[in-house]
Amino acid sequence: MKRYIHILIGVLTVFGVFFTSCEDMENEPLEIQSDIYVWDEDDYTGENAKQWLNFIYSFIPAGMDRFNGQPMEVLTDDAIPTDRANANWSVINSGYSTTNMFPLEHRKADTYGESWTLLYKAIRYCNIFLQNYEKVPWSDWEEASYHANEARALRAYFYWLLVRTYGGVPLIYDKVFTMDSPELRTLQRNSFAECVQYIKDEIDAVKDNLRLYSDIGERKSPDEKKNSFAEGIDSNWKHVRKWGLLGLEARMLLYAASPLVNGTGNAAEPWLGYPENDPNRWKEAADICRTIINTNQFILEKDRTRLSRTTINGEVLWMKKGQDGNALYADNWGYKNSPMSFKDMGTWAGNGRPCRGQTSPTQELVDAFPMKNGKSIDEAKESGEYNPQDPYKNRDPRLTQTVFYHNSRWLRANVDVSEGGKDNNSIEPTQEATRTKTGYYLKRHLAENEEDTQFGKTNFHSSIVSSWPVVRYADILLMYAEAQTEYLNKAQGASIINDELVYKSIEMVRQRAGLNPYTLKRGMSYDQLIKLIRNERRCEFAFEESRFWDIRRWKIANDVYSKPLHGVKITKKEDGTFHYDYNMEVAKPYWDDRMYRLPIDHNEVLFNPNIVQNPGY
């Protein structure tokens, strides 16, 4: 029988201070009385140690079901919670605080928890693995070395999540604290620069000592590339590899070059960012992205909807996948976000609850998607190609993949959000909490076919999410375009951008999206290109937890959140046509600059007064 781990490690509050039980493990482990069994001197295959490492992987957030079936985008201008009683509305209306953080907490497997605590727990488990894995008499020490480097890579990743959320944090390096470690009460926050440098150093140390992609199935040659990997990818695909780790480094360096942290002018609080601005930081991010692009190992999946529905595709550099191929939070995401009227097609497997529409995308998000010919809505209005009374005709195909709009077809039925329609919130006031507030429902990550949904059966579920991209190639392309454009402008003073790879990188994403023509005119100004790149990110990564962080790193929150959010009111006329009214205000978000960073939990600061709270909390 397969042996599993029962973790009996006590940890103080600052770094996840409680005893962890077997229920925390993936595939509930058998009861084992001591961690001696984890580092078993007779375990020549290292099976128990590998189970420990697999447990660490469970701390990677999946991005699905951030809060009660809703994504982080409900705290941006892309969507709002449908239920006005939802806790996220307290954040939308009054911001977050040290006592109002649940909507933004870290999600590990099926457990919510405060990000600071859970991520430091994960870091501690990495350190425990690194301190003990050599006690195991591995029959394959090369494999053991790979796993040790994975643990270091994961530790770097968890630190990055902390830094993105809070700024500079205490670095504990290789230490494993016990419940009586006095150092826990004296630790101080490292500077933002120190944290970024530490993460970079860790990545540099292990990047060439991880398994190659060829170890889990060769990719096809450029002539053979069609839609996915070659045959032979095994169950270890969720494990971090070199290019996925470098993609993570590129994302961190892009963040570090961005306006929020690149030149804070605040030397007194170095954990908030770099006090001095250095435009060459953009080049660091661009160089890594270019290196990944030049490997010619990655492609954009022809079908973008496959990215979260399969564990085998050629676009994802690093993914979080369900245990043994099972789905990630499929039930929660599916039944809680499907349009309410689809309840008659069956009920969600597990507790018999019907479909609910808990996430309402905004008109602002819908308007961000261009026309199919690549023109923005504003440009198309001027040329007469966009008709606000036929608003979804000839639009970017990603719009249809992202939201349900009026008359969208899905699973043998059409969505009807017109006044009095079966999916409009006015038809059943008692179910107001489950019907769209904007005239749109969330479609992203929902199943595309009846076979995946168990259509019409009692175990109907409308989402099969087999994996969550931690890093994907489209992000590498758009990160390169942004970083290189910013570098050319900020460091070299270019007002006109002529870097051919910048244009080709954007065009690859637009071509896969189905825009025609997808090509861009050369010689665009910096302002034009940056505006285009930012909008491409918004459309391409909608409901992948990108917009929340992009708004912050670009430091545009005051502009974004100062404007009311809108929906569409659709009324059926006597002649059977519909009138679209876009003046329906659905929310007016609250913003305060303290919200550029999240607050450290108040209990952590009380436990160790040397942990300085972020400004404004």
Secondary structure, 3 states (H helix, E strand, C coil): CCCCCCCCCCCCHHHCCCCCCHHHCCCCCCCCCCHHHCCCCCCCCCHHHHHHHHHHHCCCCCCCCCECCECHHHHCCCEEECCCCCCHHHHHHHCCECCECHHHCEEECCEEECHHHHHHHHHHHHHHHHHHHHHCCCCCHHHHHHHHHHHHHHHHHHHHHHHHHHCCCCCCCCCCCCCCCHHHHCCCCCCHHHHHHHHHHHHHHHHHHCCCHHHHCCCCCCCCCCCCCCCCCCHHHHCCCHHHHHHHHHHHHHHHHCCCCECCCCCCCHHHCECCCCCCHHHHHHHHHHHHHHCCCCCCCCCHHHHHCCCCCCCEEEEEECHHHCCCCHHHHHHHHCCHHHHHHCCCCCCCCCCCCCEEECHHHHHHCCECCCCCHHHHHHHCCCCCCCCCCCECHHHHHHEECCCCEECCEECCCCCCCCCCCCCCHHHHHHCCCCCCEECCCCCCCHHHHCCCCCCCCCCCCCEEEEEEHHHHHHHHHHHHHHHHHHCCCCCECCCHHHHHHHHHHHHHHCCCCCCCCCCCEHHHHHHHHHHHHHHHCCCCCCHHHHHHHCCCHHHHHCCCEEEEEEEECCCCCEEEEEEEEEECCCCCHHHHCCCCCHHHHHHCCCCCCCCCC
